[in-house]
Amino acid sequence: MASVTSPSLSPLTSVHSTPAPALPTKFSEDYFRDLTFRDCLGLQLPPSAPAGSLRCWILTAEESVVSELPTVGSDEVVPHSDDLQAIMRQYDAEWNAGKRFVSLQLVYDGKSIFR
């Protein structure tokens, strides 16, 4: 079950945990706070799918059975930021209805990926 630090915060700035990941977590808030330019030389970020790769999504009040931890590995594909804009607009509107989880499908390298 997800926890939120304060219901008065915007969903974009709230802190979620489902459950809290084991430490240290790559790509966490602490990771980016401590990141140096020297560290960036060897940084391997996850690939971003091209814009338009997002096929569908649904916002729900229940956590997806597909999700395991709220982390992203360097070998996982993430949606393009352009594709996330529509989700975030809908997410902001659905927050008060308790819909705090998203399941999505994107196509990358000819394969369907579910998150």
Summary of the structure (lengths in Angstrom):
residues: 115
radius of gyration: 15.1
end to end distance: 16.9
largest distance: 43.8
contacts: 245
relative contact order: 0.22
helix: 23%
strand: 22%
